[in-house]
Amino acid sequence: MLYYLYEYLTSQGIHIPGMGMLKYISFRAGMAVLLSLTIALVYGKRIINYLRTKQMGELVRDLGLAGQKQKEGTPTMGGLIIILATIIPVLLFTRITNVYIVLLLVSVLWMGAIGFLDDYLKKIKKNKDGLSGKFKIVGQVGLGLIVGVTMYFHPDITVKRKYADAKVVNRNNVEQNFMPTEKITVSTVPFAKNNEFDYSGILFWMNDKDAHEWAWIVFIPIVIFIVTAVSNGANITDGIDGLAAGTSTVILLALAFFAYVSGNIIFADYLNIMFLPNMGETTIFVVAMVGAVIGFFWYNTYPAQVFMGDTGSLMLGGVIAVLAIILRKELMIPVLCGIFLIENISVMLQVAVFKYRKKKYGLEYAQNNRLFKMSPLHHHYQKEGFHESKIVNRMIIIGVMLAIVCLITLKMR
């Protein structure tokens, strides 16, 4: 919004000292993160108090975990803090007509609404199960469909790939090293030298023209799967104070770096990666969300004054998935979102092993010989006697290591 004001005033011959800084993405990103952090810190406490007055306290199931019952009554729906602190700076400092910004705002509101409805049913309507699982899946599939269709059909979503034999002398004219703008379903393969993967290649029995024309048949279902999986992964990870917020911050910071270099043709040329036109604005969105999550983290660290609830966890997972997809980094998700993946797998393994042992050895044996003492994995470590702060800190450290591995892939090729 402020960028458009700057453009309008400039076109009218009005020059306000310092306002020219708004043309720089780095300046607007810095202002966005400061504003989002301030909003979350200043207004977060007011939102928490409001949620408390509305009796939006968490109803804690007795799982036999240390310190669990003390959390009874802690306000939930804290994801509203993240949503509010993200949207305001994004509206102020980005070019909101940018297709990627629109897509990300839709993702925030869409997944936030699904999570809010789930929390609302649990707390206001006293429905302990909240929103039915199948309705959550329908919502996640719906967002995946919106993202997939937009990515495939929208004319402004394009890439510029670098010529394999490109050699530049003049850094002021690096565009000569890139192919013409393409509308193509291509992604980045981490840890590989020739690291571009085209989804149309899956349709190997077709000729190249038909394969590119029908690539959406493969691409859109994969996008739906990614959005659903990462969103659920973040939701499962949100089980102890600060875990989902802390790990999400690390992931978002890595994605912010990818957004900046992918949207800058000079950095894209230097790093030998795809240049994504119009992607630079996305950096502002991501760092605004980073500031919002850090501000929320202030109140969510042990002992938590507020929980993000499904309002926050489903939204964060959905946005992270959409960011990875639009940045053509979705194949990096198993590494970058490794904590989410491990938490998800621990639940699936627990269920699978329990069913197998129940069928082979009987119910009593299966109950007494579980793979983990409790799933998701963070609860297993709680049962082992680790304090939840130590679990959170160590998982964040692992998340940092995984993020660094992803960043190193830019040069490993």
Disulfide bonds with the S-S distance in Angstrom:
none
